[in-house]
Amino acid sequence: MQTRAAICGAGLLLAIIFLFASLPYILLVIPVAIFFLGIVADPEETHAVWYGMLNVLGIFDCTLLTDEEKRNYAEKRHYFWFGEVGLAAVLAGIFAIPSGCFLLARAGITLAFIGAAICFLPLFVFLPRILQTAMKADTVSIIETFGKNEHVKKVFWALFSCLAGIVLAEVLDPVAAQQIVGIIAGTGV
């Protein structure tokens, strides 16, 4: 119960911070997902998310789990993958968002969004792999327990296709592209 309350409280606190910081409303998806995870997840699912986040950083050692825990967490692999994808997005965003803000002052919102997305996509895929290699993580035992994460490919190609659509809209009709980016960013209609 304490774990659920802490996760729900973290989601609410993050939502309040996003609202007071006047960030785009699309970002409220993050605290809603955290709050929802706190409501529906049992502690084992929460641990699976946490292990996925630690795996991205290369500091999760799957060999310390017992056979029963491995079987249990193998059934909750989607939570593990959620932790991996979420932390990979956060790590990539740490570099992509400042680059987008830097470009915003110089090139306008459309080019800033495209530049940040171009920075985000390779970091989303390669930064976790670089960290795992640097930390000498045992990825073989993790893949044996949790399977290969196919969600990373899905998220990568979804972001890539959105970026390609915005670039295409910018080339064909710049006004439409600016409206699309404004809607996504929550700054216009």
C-alpha positions as protocol buffer text, in pm:
chain_id: "A"
residue {
  index: 1
  type: MET
  ca { x: 0 y: 0 z: 0 }
}
residue {
  index: 2
  type: GLN
  ca { x: 288 y: 236 z: 78 }
}
residue {
  index: 3
  type: THR
  ca { x: 442 y: 167 z: -263 }
}
residue {
  index: 4
  type: ARG
  ca { x: 113 y: 247 z: -439 }
}
residue {
  index: 5
  type: ALA
  ca { x: 64 y: 564 z: -235 }
}
residue {
  index: 6
  type: ALA
  ca { x: 419 y: 679 z: -311 }
}
residue {
  index: 7
  type: ILE
  ca { x: 380 y: 620 z: -685 }
}
residue {
  index: 8
  type: CYS
  ca { x: 40 y: 794 z: -699 }
}
residue {
  index: 9
  type: GLY
  ca { x: 178 y: 1083 z: -496 }
}
residue {
  index: 10
  type: ALA
  ca { x: 475 y: 1115 z: -731 }
}
residue {
  index: 11
  type: GLY
  ca { x: 237 y: 1127 z: -1029 }
}
residue {
  index: 12
  type: LEU
  ca { x: 23 y: 1398 z: -866 }
}
residue {
  index: 13
  type: LEU
  ca { x: 327 y: 1601 z: -762 }
}
residue {
  index: 14
  type: LEU
  ca { x: 469 y: 1583 z: -1114 }
}
residue {
  index: 15
  type: ALA
  ca { x: 133 y: 1691 z: -1260 }
}
residue {
  index: 16
  type: ILE
  ca { x: 121 y: 1992 z: -1029 }
}
residue {
  index: 17
  type: ILE
  ca { x: 477 y: 2086 z: -1124 }
}
residue {
  index: 18
  type: PHE
  ca { x: 391 y: 2060 z: -1495 }
}
residue {
  index: 19
  type: LEU
  ca { x: 81 y: 2278 z: -1447 }
}
residue {
  index: 20
  type: PHE
  ca { x: 260 y: 2547 z: -1244 }
}
residue {
  index: 21
  type: ALA
  ca { x: 550 y: 2551 z: -1490 }
}
residue {
  index: 22
  type: SER
  ca { x: 299 y: 2616 z: -1772 }
}
residue {
  index: 23
  type: LEU
  ca { x: 439 y: 2332 z: -1976 }
}
residue {
  index: 24
  type: PRO
  ca { x: 243 y: 2200 z: -2276 }
}
residue {
  index: 25
  type: TYR
  ca { x: -57 y: 1991 z: -2174 }
}
residue {
  index: 26
  type: ILE
  ca { x: 66 y: 1697 z: -2381 }
}
residue {
  index: 27
  type: LEU
  ca { x: 333 y: 1641 z: -2114 }
}
residue {
  index: 28
  type: LEU
  ca { x: 61 y: 1557 z: -1861 }
}
residue {
  index: 29
  type: VAL
  ca { x: 63 y: 1211 z: -2015 }
}
residue {
  index: 30
  type: ILE
  ca { x: 374 y: 1135 z: -1807 }
}
residue {
  index: 31
  type: PRO
  ca { x: 224 y: 1203 z: -1460 }
}
residue {
  index: 32
  type: VAL
  ca { x: -104 y: 1038 z: -1562 }
}
residue {
  index: 33
  type: ALA
  ca { x: 91 y: 724 z: -1661 }
}
residue {
  index: 34
  type: ILE
  ca { x: 277 y: 732 z: -1328 }
}
residue {
  index: 35
  type: PHE
  ca { x: -48 y: 780 z: -1135 }
}
residue {
  index: 36
  type: PHE
  ca { x: -216 y: 498 z: -1331 }
}
residue {
  index: 37
  type: LEU
  ca { x: 81 y: 272 z: -1265 }
}
residue {
  index: 38
  type: GLY
  ca { x: 47 y: 344 z: -893 }
}
residue {
  index: 39
  type: ILE
  ca { x: -321 y: 249 z: -894 }
}
residue {
  index: 40
  type: VAL
  ca { x: -304 y: -73 z: -1093 }
}
residue {
  index: 41
  type: ALA
  ca { x: 44 y: -205 z: -1028 }
}
residue {
  index: 42
  type: ASP
  ca { x: 133 y: -440 z: -752 }
}
residue {
  index: 43
  type: PRO
  ca { x: 480 y: -410 z: -597 }
}
residue {
  index: 44
  type: GLU
  ca { x: 620 y: -682 z: -822 }
}
residue {
  index: 45
  type: GLU
  ca { x: 513 y: -486 z: -1132 }
}
residue {
  index: 46
  type: THR
  ca { x: 664 y: -172 z: -985 }
}
residue {
  index: 47
  type: HIS
  ca { x: 987 y: -360 z: -922 }
}
residue {
  index: 48
  type: ALA
  ca { x: 983 y: -480 z: -1283 }
}
residue {
  index: 49
  type: VAL
  ca { x: 957 y: -116 z: -1402 }
}
residue {
  index: 50
  type: TRP
  ca { x: 1239 y: -22 z: -1168 }
}
residue {
  index: 51
  type: TYR
  ca { x: 1456 y: -309 z: -1294 }
}
residue {
  index: 52
  type: GLY
  ca { x: 1393 y: -194 z: -1653 }
}
residue {
  index: 53
  type: MET
  ca { x: 1510 y: 155 z: -1562 }
}
residue {
  index: 54
  type: LEU
  ca { x: 1818 y: 16 z: -1392 }
}
residue {
  index: 55
  type: ASN
  ca { x: 1886 y: -201 z: -1695 }
}
residue {
  index: 56
  type: VAL
  ca { x: 1902 y: 107 z: -1919 }
}
residue {
  index: 57
  type: LEU
  ca { x: 2167 y: 248 z: -1689 }
}
residue {
  index: 58
  type: GLY
  ca { x: 2353 y: -84 z: -1702 }
}
residue {
  index: 59
  type: ILE
  ca { x: 2338 y: -145 z: -1326 }
}
residue {
  index: 60
  type: PHE
  ca { x: 2077 y: -421 z: -1307 }
}
residue {
  index: 61
  type: ASP
  ca { x: 2221 y: -762 z: -1229 }
}
residue {
  index: 62
  type: CYS
  ca { x: 1974 y: -1029 z: -1327 }
}
residue {
  index: 63
  type: THR
  ca { x: 2187 y: -1304 z: -1171 }
}
residue {
  index: 64
  type: LEU
  ca { x: 2096 y: -1185 z: -820 }
}
residue {
  index: 65
  type: LEU
  ca { x: 1731 y: -1282 z: -873 }
}
residue {
  index: 66
  type: THR
  ca { x: 1617 y: -1624 z: -761 }
}
residue {
  index: 67
  type: ASP
  ca { x: 1463 y: -1866 z: -1011 }
}
residue {
  index: 68
  type: GLU
  ca { x: 1116 y: -1795 z: -870 }
}
residue {
  index: 69
  type: GLU
  ca { x: 1169 y: -1418 z: -907 }
}
residue {
  index: 70
  type: LYS
  ca { x: 1294 y: -1466 z: -1263 }
}
residue {
  index: 71
  type: ARG
  ca { x: 982 y: -1664 z: -1355 }
}
residue {
  index: 72
  type: ASN
  ca { x: 761 y: -1407 z: -1184 }
}
residue {
  index: 73
  type: TYR
  ca { x: 926 y: -1108 z: -1353 }
}
residue {
  index: 74
  type: ALA
  ca { x: 932 y: -1285 z: -1689 }
}
residue {
  index: 75
  type: GLU
  ca { x: 550 y: -1277 z: -1672 }
}
residue {
  index: 76
  type: LYS
  ca { x: 568 y: -901 z: -1609 }
}
residue {
  index: 77
  type: ARG
  ca { x: 804 y: -825 z: -1896 }
}
residue {
  index: 78
  type: HIS
  ca { x: 586 y: -545 z: -2031 }
}
residue {
  index: 79
  type: TYR
  ca { x: 647 y: -348 z: -1711 }
}
residue {
  index: 80
  type: PHE
  ca { x: 1019 y: -411 z: -1745 }
}
residue {
  index: 81
  type: TRP
  ca { x: 1004 y: -283 z: -2104 }
}
residue {
  index: 82
  type: PHE
  ca { x: 801 y: 19 z: -1993 }
}
residue {
  index: 83
  type: GLY
  ca { x: 1080 y: 110 z: -1753 }
}
residue {
  index: 84
  type: GLU
  ca { x: 1340 y: 67 z: -2028 }
}
residue {
  index: 85
  type: VAL
  ca { x: 1154 y: 278 z: -2284 }
}
residue {
  index: 86
  type: GLY
  ca { x: 1062 y: 546 z: -2029 }
}
residue {
  index: 87
  type: LEU
  ca { x: 1413 y: 597 z: -1899 }
}
residue {
  index: 88
  type: ALA
  ca { x: 1562 y: 584 z: -2249 }
}
residue {
  index: 89
  type: ALA
  ca { x: 1321 y: 864 z: -2347 }
}
residue {
  index: 90
  type: VAL
  ca { x: 1418 y: 1066 z: -2040 }
}
residue {
  index: 91
  type: LEU
  ca { x: 1791 y: 1026 z: -2110 }
}
residue {
  index: 92
  type: ALA
  ca { x: 1747 y: 1126 z: -2473 }
}
residue {
  index: 93
  type: GLY
  ca { x: 1525 y: 1417 z: -2372 }
}
residue {
  index: 94
  type: ILE
  ca { x: 1794 y: 1550 z: -2139 }
}
residue {
  index: 95
  type: PHE
  ca { x: 1997 y: 1637 z: -2447 }
}
residue {
  index: 96
  type: ALA
  ca { x: 1720 y: 1693 z: -2702 }
}
residue {
  index: 97
  type: ILE
  ca { x: 1511 y: 1945 z: -2506 }
}
residue {
  index: 98
  type: PRO
  ca { x: 1797 y: 2191 z: -2441 }
}
residue {
  index: 99
  type: SER
  ca { x: 1903 y: 2166 z: -2805 }
}
residue {
  index: 100
  type: GLY
  ca { x: 1543 y: 2238 z: -2910 }
}
residue {
  index: 101
  type: CYS
  ca { x: 1530 y: 2540 z: -2677 }
}
residue {
  index: 102
  type: PHE
  ca { x: 1861 y: 2663 z: -2818 }
}
residue {
  index: 103
  type: LEU
  ca { x: 1730 y: 2631 z: -3173 }
}
residue {
  index: 104
  type: LEU
  ca { x: 1395 y: 2789 z: -3085 }
}
residue {
  index: 105
  type: ALA
  ca { x: 1553 y: 3129 z: -3026 }
}
residue {
  index: 106
  type: ARG
  ca { x: 1741 y: 3113 z: -3356 }
}
residue {
  index: 107
  type: ALA
  ca { x: 1530 y: 2920 z: -3605 }
}
residue {
  index: 108
  type: GLY
  ca { x: 1164 y: 2914 z: -3502 }
}
residue {
  index: 109
  type: ILE
  ca { x: 950 y: 2644 z: -3349 }
}
residue {
  index: 110
  type: THR
  ca { x: 928 y: 2417 z: -3652 }
}
residue {
  index: 111
  type: LEU
  ca { x: 1301 y: 2386 z: -3706 }
}
residue {
  index: 112
  type: ALA
  ca { x: 1361 y: 2367 z: -3331 }
}
residue {
  index: 113
  type: PHE
  ca { x: 1120 y: 2072 z: -3306 }
}
residue {
  index: 114
  type: ILE
  ca { x: 1276 y: 1898 z: -3604 }
}
residue {
  index: 115
  type: GLY
  ca { x: 1629 y: 1955 z: -3470 }
}
residue {
  index: 116
  type: ALA
  ca { x: 1536 y: 1828 z: -3125 }
}
residue {
  index: 117
  type: ALA
  ca { x: 1369 y: 1521 z: -3277 }
}
residue {
  index: 118
  type: ILE
  ca { x: 1675 y: 1451 z: -3492 }
}
residue {
  index: 119
  type: CYS
  ca { x: 1887 y: 1473 z: -3175 }
}
residue {
  index: 120
  type: PHE
  ca { x: 1638 y: 1263 z: -2975 }
}
residue {
  index: 121
  type: LEU
  ca { x: 1599 y: 966 z: -3208 }
}
residue {
  index: 122
  type: PRO
  ca { x: 1960 y: 840 z: -3216 }
}
residue {
  index: 123
  type: LEU
  ca { x: 2007 y: 909 z: -2845 }
}
residue {
  index: 124
  type: PHE
  ca { x: 1688 y: 716 z: -2763 }
}
residue {
  index: 125
  type: VAL
  ca { x: 1832 y: 404 z: -2922 }
}
residue {
  index: 126
  type: PHE
  ca { x: 2207 y: 429 z: -2874 }
}
residue {
  index: 127
  type: LEU
  ca { x: 2258 y: 607 z: -2540 }
}
residue {
  index: 128
  type: PRO
  ca { x: 2118 y: 315 z: -2330 }
}
residue {
  index: 129
  type: ARG
  ca { x: 2331 y: 70 z: -2529 }
}
residue {
  index: 130
  type: ILE
  ca { x: 2642 y: 281 z: -2472 }
}
residue {
  index: 131
  type: LEU
  ca { x: 2568 y: 296 z: -2098 }
}
residue {
  index: 132
  type: GLN
  ca { x: 2512 y: -80 z: -2080 }
}
residue {
  index: 133
  type: THR
  ca { x: 2838 y: -144 z: -2263 }
}
residue {
  index: 134
  type: ALA
  ca { x: 3029 y: 101 z: -2042 }
}
residue {
  index: 135
  type: MET
  ca { x: 2890 y: -61 z: -1727 }
}
residue {
  index: 136
  type: LYS
  ca { x: 2958 y: -410 z: -1868 }
}
residue {
  index: 137
  type: ALA
  ca { x: 2598 y: -520 z: -1810 }
}
residue {
  index: 138
  type: ASP
  ca { x: 2512 y: -885 z: -1861 }
}
residue {
  index: 139
  type: THR
  ca { x: 2255 y: -831 z: -2135 }
}
residue {
  index: 140
  type: VAL
  ca { x: 2243 y: -1199 z: -2230 }
}
residue {
  index: 141
  type: SER
  ca { x: 2092 y: -1307 z: -1897 }
}
residue {
  index: 142
  type: ILE
  ca { x: 1849 y: -1014 z: -1908 }
}
residue {
  index: 143
  type: ILE
  ca { x: 1732 y: -1111 z: -2258 }
}
residue {
  index: 144
  type: GLU
  ca { x: 1693 y: -1472 z: -2140 }
}
residue {
  index: 145
  type: THR
  ca { x: 1474 y: -1361 z: -1850 }
}
residue {
  index: 146
  type: PHE
  ca { x: 1273 y: -1077 z: -2002 }
}
residue {
  index: 147
  type: GLY
  ca { x: 1306 y: -1138 z: -2375 }
}
residue {
  index: 148
  type: LYS
  ca { x: 1405 y: -883 z: -2637 }
}
residue {
  index: 149
  type: ASN
  ca { x: 1234 y: -546 z: -2609 }
}
residue {
  index: 150
  type: GLU
  ca { x: 1043 y: -490 z: -2931 }
}
residue {
  index: 151
  type: HIS
  ca { x: 879 y: -175 z: -2793 }
}
residue {
  index: 152
  type: VAL
  ca { x: 1193 y: 29 z: -2852 }
}
residue {
  index: 153
  type: LYS
  ca { x: 1164 y: -35 z: -3225 }
}
residue {
  index: 154
  type: LYS
  ca { x: 795 y: 56 z: -3223 }
}
residue {
  index: 155
  type: VAL
  ca { x: 855 y: 382 z: -3035 }
}
residue {
  index: 156
  type: PHE
  ca { x: 1153 y: 468 z: -3254 }
}
residue {
  index: 157
  type: TRP
  ca { x: 961 y: 416 z: -3579 }
}
residue {
  index: 158
  type: ALA
  ca { x: 655 y: 601 z: -3448 }
}
residue {
  index: 159
  type: LEU
  ca { x: 871 y: 902 z: -3362 }
}
residue {
  index: 160
  type: PHE
  ca { x: 1055 y: 874 z: -3690 }
}
residue {
  index: 161
  type: SER
  ca { x: 732 y: 866 z: -3893 }
}
residue {
  index: 162
  type: CYS
  ca { x: 596 y: 1168 z: -3702 }
}
residue {
  index: 163
  type: LEU
  ca { x: 918 y: 1354 z: -3773 }
}
residue {
  index: 164
  type: ALA
  ca { x: 905 y: 1257 z: -4140 }
}
residue {
  index: 165
  type: GLY
  ca { x: 544 y: 1375 z: -4159 }
}
residue {
  index: 166
  type: ILE
  ca { x: 633 y: 1711 z: -4009 }
}
residue {
  index: 167
  type: VAL
  ca { x: 929 y: 1753 z: -4244 }
}
residue {
  index: 168
  type: LEU
  ca { x: 706 y: 1664 z: -4538 }
}
residue {
  index: 169
  type: ALA
  ca { x: 437 y: 1907 z: -4421 }
}
residue {
  index: 170
  type: GLU
  ca { x: 702 y: 2179 z: -4383 }
}
residue {
  index: 171
  type: VAL
  ca { x: 819 y: 2122 z: -4739 }
}
residue {
  index: 172
  type: LEU
  ca { x: 468 y: 2111 z: -4886 }
}
residue {
  index: 173
  type: ASP
  ca { x: 286 y: 2364 z: -4667 }
}
residue {
  index: 174
  type: PRO
  ca { x: 485 y: 2549 z: -4397 }
}
residue {
  index: 175
  type: VAL
  ca { x: 174 y: 2707 z: -4241 }
}
residue {
  index: 176
  type: ALA
  ca { x: 15 y: 2365 z: -4184 }
}
residue {
  index: 177
  type: ALA
  ca { x: 335 y: 2231 z: -4034 }
}
residue {
  index: 178
  type: GLN
  ca { x: 354 y: 2523 z: -3793 }
}
residue {
  index: 179
  type: GLN
  ca { x: -5 y: 2460 z: -3683 }
}
residue {
  index: 180
  type: ILE
  ca { x: 66 y: 2087 z: -3631 }
}
residue {
  index: 181
  type: VAL
  ca { x: 374 y: 2161 z: -3420 }
}
residue {
  index: 182
  type: GLY
  ca { x: 177 y: 2422 z: -3226 }
}
residue {
  index: 183
  type: ILE
  ca { x: -94 y: 2167 z: -3147 }
}
residue {
  index: 184
  type: ILE
  ca { x: 162 y: 1904 z: -3043 }
}
residue {
  index: 185
  type: ALA
  ca { x: 352 y: 2154 z: -2828 }
}
residue {
  index: 186
  type: GLY
  ca { x: 28 y: 2290 z: -2678 }
}
residue {
  index: 187
  type: THR
  ca { x: 99 y: 2649 z: -2781 }
}
residue {
  index: 188
  type: GLY
  ca { x: -166 y: 2698 z: -3048 }
}
residue {
  index: 189
  type: VAL
  ca { x: -459 y: 2563 z: -3238 }
}
